């Protein structure tokens, strides 16, 4: 089987004729079947993937192939691909076929990427462990007794297991970076508005962003270069020009000033080994000539509550469209319009999704709107102001990606608060809208990987990726 390293090496091999796109896809299809017990793929797009592979092989021969030629990609099951099923891993959308492709998919296909299938995820992207899918848990390929993280757990696991070359997920509060940390891959969340959300099934519209999961920072940079930029279908997308990230990171020579959040590193919930590793990395950076200083962020305990008040409110609104009438699952037990709504939604949505819809409806309800939703919006502005204040004095902010490594199935399931706290270090970037990345930082004594997170100023993806590539070399693992 072909051993994928990075996009550049792949395309060198494709152009030399030592491998073809058709061979690549056939090998990966066989590998997916061999590892189907991991429950990573909900569906494999065998026919369209092989058809695209044949087309790209012809383009390679003609010298007209795009910059992603031959790259085999998996999609999280909430990113639409025309004439292919998409369900957000929910019973309420089971067997639904998308009528159009997301902007991200269109841009990937235009550059000759090959999409091999859709990956399992937490239902409607709500979860931190991939235990909330209507179609079963995704097993971590590094230890099948542990979770992959969520909600883009299937996408992270697909890359870690070698079932695709790269994958895409969505990140609302850490849903790319947290599973990247648990599976030992690179996970990138762009600035809010850097990538179009057209064709992404919404969870919380002012938080959601699509981003890549890859084996290397170089590959993340090239994929970002392809998918970022203005889109007339999405009014929240920035019209700022998109730099050539893949070129920029190779020219990166800055010595950024780095802040690390003392409150995160000193958090009682942080695994001692991860804490020790982060401190070692900080010392390595200092010895390499970087300024790395501790800063106070006294609002750590406000991050998760603010995130869940606001995102559940937005989810309550966004998910109202799934009513059992227009499309998707419809209960057979409905006797009139009202009972059809009630029973379809009660039967179609899973436990966690219903919990968040009810919480969101509550915080938006009369008498509670000001006490919860309005107050959370004010706290969001406070958190944004404090984060941007830090980023005025420093170029980057460093934190752990997660409090620990991947945990065993069922460990946090009985306590929603404990599960929500798995996102304590990642939600900040979504609340304030800045770009963030998780890169592999080490391997725990339990044999599982963990990541280090970096955040940068809005729209400074090139700077963030450039330094991440330097750091990738500094902490090889």
C-alpha positions in Angstrom: 0.0 0.0 0.0 1.2 3.5 -0.8 2.7 5.3 2.2 1.4 8.9 2.2 3.7 11.5 3.6 2.5 14.9 2.3 0.9 16.4 -0.7 4.1 17.4 -2.4 5.6 13.9 -2.2 2.3 12.4 -3.4 2.2 14.6 -6.5 5.9 13.9 -7.2 5.1 10.2 -7.2 1.9 10.6 -9.3 3.8 12.6 -12.0 6.6 10.0 -12.1 4.0 7.3 -12.7 5.0 5.2 -9.7 1.4 5.4 -8.5 -1.9 6.5 -10.1 -5.0 8.1 -8.6 -7.0 5.0 -9.4 -4.5 2.8 -7.6 -4.6 5.1 -4.6 -8.4 5.1 -4.3 -8.6 1.3 -4.7 -5.9 0.8 -2.0 -7.7 3.2 0.4 -11.1 1.5 -0.3 -9.6 -1.8 0.6 -8.1 -0.3 3.8 -11.4 1.2 4.8 -13.1 -2.2 4.4 -10.3 -3.8 6.4 -10.7 -1.3 9.3 -14.5 -1.1 9.2 -14.8 -2.1 12.8 -13.6 1.5 13.7 -16.9 2.8 12.4 -15.2 5.8 10.9 -17.1 6.0 7.6 -20.9 6.1 7.4 -20.6 5.8 3.6 -17.9 5.3 1.1 -18.3 7.1 -2.2 -16.7 4.3 -4.3 -18.3 5.1 -7.7 -17.7 8.9 -7.7 -14.3 8.6 -6.1 -13.1 6.1 -8.8 -14.6 8.3 -11.5 -12.9 11.4 -10.2 -9.6 9.4 -9.8 -9.8 8.4 -13.5 -10.4 12.0 -14.5 -7.5 13.3 -12.5 -5.2 10.6 -13.9 -6.0 11.9 -17.4 -5.4 15.5 -16.3 -2.0 14.5 -14.8 -1.0 13.0 -18.2 -2.1 16.2 -20.0 -0.4 18.5 -17.5 -3.6 20.2 -16.6 -4.2 18.9 -13.0 -5.1 21.2 -10.1 -3.0 21.9 -7.1 -4.7 19.1 -5.0 -4.5 16.5 -7.8 -4.6 13.0 -6.3 -5.3 14.0 -2.7 -7.9 11.7 -1.3 -10.2 13.5 1.2 -12.9 12.5 3.6 -15.7 14.8 4.7 -17.4 15.1 8.0 -21.1 14.1 7.7 -22.4 17.6 8.0 -20.7 19.0 4.8 -22.9 18.8 1.8 -21.8 17.1 -1.5 -24.3 17.1 -4.3 -26.1 13.8 -5.1 -24.5 12.2 -2.0 -26.1 11.5 1.3 -25.5 13.8 4.3 -27.1 13.2 7.7 -25.1 15.1 10.4 -25.0 11.6 12.0 -28.7 12.0 13.0 -31.6 9.7 12.5 -33.7 12.8 11.6 -31.6 13.1 8.3 -31.0 9.5 7.7 -30.9 8.7 3.9 -31.2 12.4 3.0 -29.4 13.2 -0.3 -27.9 16.7 -0.7 -29.2 18.8 -3.6 -26.1 20.9 -3.8 -22.4 21.0 -2.8 -20.9 23.2 -0.2 -18.6 25.9 -1.3 -15.7 24.0 0.3 -16.5 20.9 -1.7 -16.8 22.8 -4.9 -13.4 24.4 -4.4 -11.7 21.1 -3.5 -13.1 19.3 -6.5 -12.1 22.2 -8.8 -8.5 21.6 -7.7 -8.9 17.9 -8.4 -9.1 16.5 -4.9 -10.9 13.1 -4.7 -13.6 12.7 -2.0 -13.8 9.2 -0.8 -16.6 9.2 1.8 -18.4 10.8 4.7 -17.2 10.3 8.2 -19.2 9.6 11.4 -19.4 12.5 13.9 -21.3 13.6 17.0 -25.0 14.2 16.0 -25.3 17.7 14.5 -21.7 18.3 15.7 -22.7 18.3 19.3 -20.2 16.4 21.4 -16.6 16.0 22.6 -16.2 12.3 22.2 -18.0 11.0 19.1 -20.3 9.0 21.4 -23.4 11.0 20.3 -23.8 9.7 16.8 -27.0 7.9 15.9 -24.9 5.4 14.0 -22.6 4.2 16.8 -19.3 5.3 18.3 -16.1 5.9 16.3 -13.2 3.9 17.8 -9.8 5.5 18.2 -7.4 3.7 15.8 -4.6 4.2 18.3 -6.5 2.5 21.1 -9.9 1.1 20.3 -11.1 1.3 23.9 -10.9 5.1 23.8 -12.8 7.9 22.1 -11.6 9.9 19.1 -12.8 13.2 20.5 -15.6 15.2 18.9 -17.4 16.3 17.1 -15.1 15.7 14.1 -13.9 12.4 15.6 -14.5 10.4 12.4 -12.5 12.8 10.3 -9.5 12.8 12.7 -9.6 9.1 13.0 -9.7 8.6 9.2 -6.4 10.6 8.9 -4.8 8.9 11.9 -5.8 5.4 10.6 -4.5 6.1 7.1 -7.9 5.8 5.4 -7.5 9.1 3.6 -4.8 11.7 3.0 -6.7 14.5 4.7 -10.1 15.2 6.0 -12.4 18.1 6.8 -14.4 18.8 9.9 -16.3 21.7 11.4 -15.2 23.5 14.6 -17.8 25.2 16.8 -15.9 25.0 20.1 -12.9 22.7 19.4 -14.5 20.1 17.2 -11.5 19.9 14.9 -8.7 20.6 17.4 -9.8 18.4 20.2 -10.1 15.2 18.1 -6.8 16.2 16.4 -5.2 16.2 19.8 -6.7 12.8 20.7 -5.7 11.2 17.4 -2.2 12.7 17.0 -2.9 14.8 13.8 -2.9 18.5 12.9 -6.2 20.3 13.2 -6.8 23.8 12.0 -9.7 26.2 12.8 -9.6 29.4 10.7 -10.7 32.9 11.7 -14.5 33.2 11.8 -15.5 34.4 8.3 -12.3 33.1 6.6 -14.1 30.1 5.1 -17.6 29.9 3.7 -20.2 28.1 5.7 -22.4 27.6 2.7 -23.3 23.9 2.6 -22.4 23.2 6.2 -25.3 21.9 8.3 -25.5 24.6 11.0 -25.0 24.0 14.7 -24.2 27.6 16.0 -23.9 30.0 13.1 -21.7 32.6 14.8 -19.2 30.0 16.0 -19.0 27.3 13.2 -16.0 27.1 10.8 -14.9 24.4 8.4 -11.2 23.4 8.6 -8.7 20.7 7.7 -7.3 17.7 9.6 -4.0 16.6 8.2 -0.7 14.8 8.7 1.4 18.0 8.5 1.1 21.8 8.8 2.2 22.1 5.1 -0.8 20.2 4.0 -3.1 22.2 6.2 -1.7 25.4 4.7 -2.3 24.2 1.1 -5.9 23.1 1.9 -6.6 26.4 3.5 -5.3 28.2 0.5 -7.9 26.4 -1.6 -11.0 26.7 0.5 -10.6 30.2 2.0 -12.0 33.4 0.6 -15.1 35.4 -0.3 -18.3 33.6 -1.3 -21.5 35.3 -2.5 -23.5 32.5 -0.9 -22.4 33.4 2.6 -22.8 36.9 3.9 -20.6 36.4 6.9 -17.5 35.5 4.8 -14.7 38.1 4.7 -13.7 39.6 1.3 -10.1 39.9 2.5 -7.6 38.5 -0.1 -6.4 35.0 0.6 -2.6 34.8 0.9 -0.6 31.9 -0.7 -0.4 30.1 2.7 1.7 27.3 1.3 4.4 29.7 0.0 4.2 32.1 3.0 4.9 29.4 5.6 8.1 28.4 3.8 9.3 32.0 3.9 8.4 32.5 7.6 11.4 33.7 9.6 9.8 35.8 12.4 10.6 35.3 16.0 7.1 35.8 17.5 6.4 37.0 21.0 4.4 34.2 22.6 2.1 34.4 25.6 1.0 31.3 27.5 -2.1 31.5 29.6 -0.9 30.9 33.1 -4.5 30.0 34.2 -4.5 27.1 31.6 -1.1 25.7 32.5 -1.8 25.9 36.2 -5.4 24.5 35.9 -6.0 21.6 38.4 -7.7 19.7 35.6 -4.6 19.6 33.3 -2.9 16.2 33.2 0.5 16.5 35.0 2.4 14.9 32.1 0.9 17.3 29.6 1.7 20.2 31.9 5.3 19.0 32.2 5.6 18.7 28.4 4.2 22.1 27.8 6.7 23.6 30.3 9.5 21.8 28.5 8.3 23.1 25.2 8.2 26.7 26.6 11.8 26.3 27.8 12.9 25.0 24.4 11.3 28.0 22.7 13.1 30.4 25.1 16.5 28.7 24.4 15.8 29.0 20.7 15.5 32.8 21.1 11.8 33.3 21.4 10.1 35.5 24.0 7.7 33.4 25.9 5.9 34.9 28.8 3.1 34.0 31.2 -0.1 36.2 31.1 -3.1 36.2 33.3 -6.5 35.2 31.8 -8.8 35.4 34.8 -11.9 34.4 32.8 -11.1 30.7 32.2 -14.1 29.6 34.3 -16.4 31.8 32.2 -15.5 30.2 28.8 -17.5 27.0 28.9 -20.7 28.5 30.4 -20.7 31.4 27.9 -20.1 29.0 25.0 -22.9 26.7 26.0 -25.5 29.4 26.7 -24.8 31.0 23.3 -24.4 27.9 21.1 -27.4 26.1 22.5 -29.5 29.3 21.8 -28.3 29.3 18.2 -28.8 25.5 17.9 -32.4 25.9 19.2 -33.1 28.3 16.3 -31.1 26.5 13.6 -32.5 23.0 14.3 -36.1 24.2 14.3 -36.1 23.5 10.5 -36.0 19.7 11.2 -39.7 19.3 11.8 -40.5 16.0 10.1 -42.6 17.7 7.4 -40.3 19.3 4.8 -37.7 16.5 4.6 -35.9 13.9 6.7 -37.4 11.5 9.3 -41.2 11.7 9.9 -42.8 9.7 12.8 -45.4 7.2 11.8 -47.2 7.9 15.1 -48.2 11.4 14.3 -52.0 11.9 14.0 -52.1 15.7 13.2 -49.6 18.5 12.5 -48.7 19.1 16.2 -48.2 15.5 17.1 -46.2 14.9 13.9 -43.8 17.8 14.9 -43.5 16.5 18.5 -43.0 12.8 17.7 -40.7 13.3 14.7 -38.4 15.5 16.7 -38.6 13.4 19.8 -37.8 10.2 17.9 -35.4 11.7 15.4 -33.1 13.6 17.6 -30.7 12.0 20.0 -30.4 12.7 23.8 -27.6 15.2 23.6 -29.2 17.2 20.8 -32.5 17.3 22.6 -30.7 18.5 25.8 -29.1 21.4 23.9 -32.2 22.4 22.1 -34.1 22.5 25.4 -31.3 24.5 27.1 -31.2 26.9 24.1 -35.0 27.3 24.1 -34.9 28.0 27.9 -32.2 30.7 27.7 -34.1 32.4 24.9 -37.5 32.3 26.7 -39.3 35.2 28.2 -38.0 36.0 31.6 -34.7 34.3 31.1 -33.4 36.0 27.9 -31.8 38.9 29.8 -30.6 36.7 32.7 -28.7 34.2 30.4 -28.5 35.0 26.7 -28.0 38.8 27.0 -25.5 38.4 29.8 -23.6 35.7 27.8 -23.3 38.1 24.9 -21.8 40.7 27.1 -19.4 38.2 28.6 -18.5 37.2 25.0 -17.5 40.8 24.3 -15.4 40.9 27.5 -13.6 37.6 26.5 -13.0 38.9 23.0 -11.6 42.2 24.3 -9.3 40.5 26.8 -8.0 38.0 24.2 -7.4 40.7 21.6 -5.6 42.8 24.3 -3.2 39.9 24.9 -2.7 39.6 21.1 -1.8 43.3 20.8 1.2 42.7 23.1 2.0 39.2 21.8 1.9 37.6 18.4 0.6 34.2 19.5 -1.1 32.6 22.5 -0.1 29.1 23.6 -2.2 26.6 25.6 -2.7 22.8 25.8 -5.2 21.6 23.3 -7.0 19.3 25.8 -6.8 18.7 29.6 -5.8 15.1 29.0 -5.5 12.3 26.4 -8.4 10.3 24.9 -10.5 8.8 27.6 -12.3 5.4 27.6 -15.8 5.1 26.3 -18.5 5.9 28.9 -16.1 7.6 31.3 -17.7 11.1 31.0 -21.1 10.1 29.5 -23.0 10.3 32.8 -21.9 13.8 33.6 -22.6 16.4 30.8 -20.6 19.1 32.7 -17.5 16.9 32.9 -17.9 16.2 29.2 -18.3 19.9 28.4 -15.1 20.7 30.3 -13.2 18.6 27.8 -13.5 21.8 25.6 -12.2 24.2 28.2 -9.0 25.2 26.2 -10.5 25.2 22.7 -13.8 27.2 23.1 -12.0 30.5 23.5 -10.9 30.7 19.9 -14.6 30.2 18.7 -16.0 32.6 21.2 -13.7 35.4 20.1 -13.4 34.4 16.4 -9.6 34.0 16.1 -7.7 31.3 14.2 -6.3 28.3 16.2 -4.4 25.2 15.5 -3.6 22.0 17.4 -0.4 20.2 16.5 0.9 17.0 18.0 3.0 17.7 21.1 4.0 14.3 22.5 2.9 10.9 23.5 1.7 10.2 27.1 3.0 7.3 29.2 -0.4 5.7 28.5 0.6 5.5 24.8 -1.8 8.1 23.5 -1.0 11.4 21.9 -1.9 15.0 22.9 -1.7 18.3 21.3 -0.5 21.9 21.8 -2.7 24.8 20.8 -1.8 28.1 19.3 -4.0 31.1 18.6 -3.3 34.2 16.6 -4.9 37.5 15.6 -7.9 37.5 13.3 -7.0 36.6 9.7 -3.3 36.0 10.5 -3.6 32.3 9.4 -0.3 32.6 7.4 1.6 33.7 10.5 0.0 31.0 12.7 0.7 28.3 10.1 4.3 29.6 9.6 5.2 29.4 13.2 3.4 26.1 13.6 5.6 24.6 11.0 8.7 25.8 12.9 7.3 24.4 16.1 6.5 21.1 14.4 10.2 20.7 13.8 11.1 21.7 17.3 8.8 19.1 19.0 8.9 16.1 16.6 6.9 13.2 18.0 
